[in-house]
Amino acid sequence: MARLIKVGIIGCGGIGTKKHMPALEKVADCEMVAFCDIIEERAIASAKEFGTPDAKVYTDYRELLADPEIEVVHVCTPNRSHSFITVDALEAGKHVMCEKPMAINSAEAKKMLDAAKRTGKKLTIGYQSRFRDDALYMKDEAQAGTFGEIYYAKATALRRRAVPTWGVFLNEYEQGGGPLIDIGTHALDLTLYMMDNYRPKYCVGTTYHKLNGDRNQGNMWGNWDPDAFKVEDSAFGFVVMENGATIVLESSWALNTLDVREAVTTLCGTKAGADMNDGLRINGVRNNRQYVLKPNLTAGGVAFNEGKTSESAAEREERLWIEAVREDKAPVVLPEQAYCVTRILEGIYESARTGEMYRFEND
């Protein structure tokens, strides 16, 4: 039997109860022993559904962090509180998985990164799109050199009239932004990961509030409150990396488009390219003929799967995270990588605010 990992959950809202807790429940030799939420009833309900029989309930996360039996903490709170809760958890000697995005800005994300280095504790960010079957296959191909030098990519997260109307998604203070920081962050993380390129040079960004006040909405989850919709409805970025590679980032909750795709990437390299437009497609030239390869992703065989073809991306994410803690190895999503994602998002927002190009300073 492997060493038992005891987990504490901070934040018992939708992302905790719909993603983290159900996935953690399926990880062997792992149990959720404490739940914290500022709304006590939510913590109680989560403890009853997912916790051990003696699971503890808190409304103050600092009391949860004082429990020496808890080895791992999952931070599932609104974006604004990611940084200070994560830093406190690391300082308390816990390994931390924080839900995406890493933080509302790069300064707050840097505090998390520095705390992880200072304490020696593991920190990862919840970018579960990396753990999908199509992403795992694409990453294997990228590492094998199939694409050659990837010099152009598109990071896409576009919805048609699908604005989240629950929680604090529309609250700019709590979230730090709208679709760019919410779903665009997944597409950008996926793209940077495939390119293995984390050194941005400059970016240009635009944000729009074109549909916020719309009364004729046709929204997937019912009408949003126009007066509460304070974040952008769409954001777009043009990013140039230090090596000259270009990334175009598209994100929207409510675009009038039929090109609806979320958390996908398109790669163009010197040897081949790939996209996720109709399943995973790899394109190139072989024997002086163009080809398109569509791998069968229902048959297993991806290294991370280890025969577990029925795993969801979230389940695979949680299993590999707990294994990283137990076996003292690096998590798949490194905090330095997530920090770069936050820096680029911030650059796009800042460029949109000023109307000027934003330049990054790299060490």
N, C-alpha and C positions, 0 to 999 in steps of 0.2 A: 504494500500500500504506500502510495506517495505521501509526502508530507502534506498535512492539511493546511490549506490557506484560508484564513479568516478575513472576510471583507466587510467593510463598512460603507454604506451608501449615503452620500450627502446630496439631497435633492430627490424628492419622490414624485416629481411631475411626469409628464408624458415621456420624455426621453429616457428617464430611469425605468419607468414601469413597462414601457413598450419595447425598449431595446436592451438596456443593460441587465436588468434583473432576469428576464426570461432566458437570456443567453447565458448568464452566469450560472443559472440554475442547472444547466446541462453540462457544466464543466465538472469533471471528476475531481474528487478530493478538494473541493472548494465549497465554502458555505458562507452565506450572508448572515452576520450575527448582530448587526446594528444598522438602524435606519434613522436618518435625520431630515426634518423638513420644518420650515417655519410654520407650516400648517400641520399641527400635530395629527389630525385625523388622517392625512395622507401617509404619514410615517407609520401610523398604526396599521392602516390597511395594507401597506407594502410588507410590513413585518409579518402579518398574518398570512399573506399569500406566498411570500418568497423566503421568509426567514426561518431560522432554526426555532424550535419550540420555545427556547428561552431568549430569543432575539430582543435586544434592547431598543428603546425608542427615545429619540432626543429631539428637542427643538433648537438647541444650541450646538452647532457643529464642533465647538471646542471641547465640549464634554465627551463627544464621541471620540475625538482625537486623543483624549486622555486614557483611553482603554488600552492597556499594553498588549492585550491578546490580538488586537486588530493589526494585521500586517499590511493590508492593502486598502486603499480608499478610492472610491469612484466619485468624482465630482460631476454632478448632473444638474447643476443650477443654471440660472440665466447667465449670459456671457459676462456681465459686469463683475460678478463675484468669482469668476474662475481663478483669477490671479491670486487674490489674497487667501482664499480657502486652500488652494493648492500649495502655496508657500507655507502656510501654517501646517498643513498636513506633512509636507516634506520635513519641516523643522521638528515635527513631532515623531519623526522616525518612520513614517509610512511611505510605501511605494504608492504612486498615484497614477490612475488613469483619469484624465480630465476630458470631458466631452468637448467636441469642436465648437467654435474655433478656439485656439489656444487662449486668446484673451481679446479684449476690445481694441487694443492697440499694441504696438511693438514694445513700448516701455513696460507695460504690464507683463507682456510675454517674456521679456528679458529678465524680469524679476523671478519668474518661474524657472527659467533656464539656469540662472545663477544659483537659485536655491537647490536645484537638483545636483549641480556640480559641487556645491558647498557641502551638502549632506551626504552625497554618495548614494542617494536613493534613486530608484528608477522612476522616470516620468514618461508617460506616453499620452498621445492625444487621440480621440475617438474618430479617426478617419477610416470608417469601415469599408468604404468603396474599394480600398486597396485589396480587400480580402474576397472580393467577388471572383468567380471562376474566370470570367473574361479578363479581369485585371491581372490575375496571377499568371495566366497564359501569356498575356502581352508582356509582362515583366520578364518572364523567362526568355522570351524572344529578344527583348531589348538587351538583356544581360549576355545573351549568346552572340550579339553583334548583328542580328538579322537586319536591323534598320540602318546600320552604319551610324554616321553622325546625324543626330536628329536636330535639324536647324529650323524647323517650323512646326508649330503645334497649335491646336485649338482646344481650349478648356470650355466645355459647354454645360450650362445648367439652366435650361429654359423651360418655363411652364406657361401654359395658356390659361389665364384666369384661374389660377390655383394659389390664392393668397391664404396663408394660414391665419385663421381668425381666433385661435385659442391662445392661452398663455400670454406671453409678453412679446410675441414676435413683432408687433407693430410699434413697440415702445423703443424709441431710439436711445433713450438713456440706459435702459437695462440691456439692450442687445448690441448697441454700437453700430447698427446698420440694418439693412434689409436683406434682400436676396443675395447680394454679393458676399456678405459675411456668413449667411446661412447656408445656401446651397452652392454658391460660386466657390466657396472655400473647398468643398469636396472635389470639384472639377479641377481646380488649380493644384491641389495636393496630388491628385492622381497624375496630372500632367508632369509636374516637377519630378515625381517619383520615377516615372517612365524615362524621362530624359536624364535623370541623375544629375540635375543641374540646379544648383541652389545659390547662384551668384547673379542677382539682378543688377542691371546697370541703370536703366531709367524706364519710366512708364508714362503713359498718357491715359487718363481716365475720364469717363463721363457718367453721371448718374441722372436719373429722371424721376420726376414725381408727376407723370402725365396722367395716370389713372387713379391716383389716390382718392380724389374727390368724386370719382364716377358714381352716379346713383343707379345706372343701368349696368349692373355688374356681371351677372351670369357666372358668379364664382363657384368653383367646385365645392367649397365647404360653406356655402351660404354667404350672404352679404357681409362685407366688412364694414366697420364703422369709419366713414370718411374723416370724421373729426379725430379719431384715434390713430389713423394711418400716418405716422410721422416719418417713417423710414422711406427710402427710395423704393419704387416699384421695379426698376431695372437699373443695371449698371454694366458698363463695358470697359475693358481695358486693353491696351496695347503695350506689351512688356518686351523690352530688349534685354537680353542677358549679356554678361561680360564677354562671352565668347562669340557674340553676334547672333545667337539664336533668337527667334521671335516667338512669342506666345500671344495669341488673341484670346481674351477671356470674355465670355458672354454669360450674363446671369439675369434672370427675371422671374418674378412670381406671376406676372400678369401681362405678358406680351401678346399682342394680336398676331399670332403666328400658328402655323400648323407644324412647324419644325420643333416639336416638343421632345426634348431629350434632357435627362438630368444626370449630372455627375458622370459625364463621359469625356473621352479625350480623342483627339485625332493627331497622329504623329506622321511627319514627313521627314524621311532620312535620305542619305545619299545612296543607300542600297535598297531600301524598301519603305513602305508606309503601312499604316494601320488605322482603322477607325472602329467605332462601336455603333455605327448607324443602323446596321441590320444584323445584330449579333456582332461578334468579333470578326473583322475582315482584314486580312493581310494582303497587300498588293505589291507587286514587283515585276521584275523581268528575269526570265530564265530561258536559256537557249535562244536568246533573241526574240522571245515571245512574252507578251504581258500575261500575268497570271493573277488570279484572286484566290486566296486560300481561306476557307471558312472551317475552322476546327470544330469538331464535335465535342462540346464541353459537357455533355451528359455522361461521358464514358469514364470520367476520373482521370487519373494519371498526372495531375499537377502535384508538384512536390509538397506544397503546404497541405494538400488534402489528406495525405497519409491514409488513403482508402476511405475517408469519411465523406463520400460524395453527397450525403444528405445534409451536410452542414450548411447553414445560412452564412452569409458574410459576417453578420454580427456574432454568431456562435463561434466561428473560426477566429475572429478577432479576439474574443474573450479567452478562448482556450489557449491561443498562442501567447497572449499577455500573461496569463497565470503561469504558463510554462516558463516564460522568461523570468518571472519572479522566483519560481521554485528552483530553476536550474541556474540562476544567476547569470543570465545572458542578456544581450541587448534586445529591447523590444523591436518589433517591425517598424513602428512609427517612432522615429527618434525626435526628441524635443527640438533639436537644432533644425530639423526639417520643417516642423510645424511653425517654428519661429520665423523661418523664411516666408512661409505662406502668409503669416500675419503681416510681415513687413510689406509684402507686395500688395495685399488688400489695403493696407493703410496708405500706400503710395497712390493707388488708384483713387481712393476717396479724397486724398489731399489734392491730387491733380484736378479732380472734378470740382473741388471747392475753389481752387485758385484760378483755374483755367489755364494753368501752365504745366509744362513737363515736370515730373518729379524725378530727382536723381537720388540713387541709393549710395550710401557710403559703406563699402565693404572693407573688412580688415585685411 
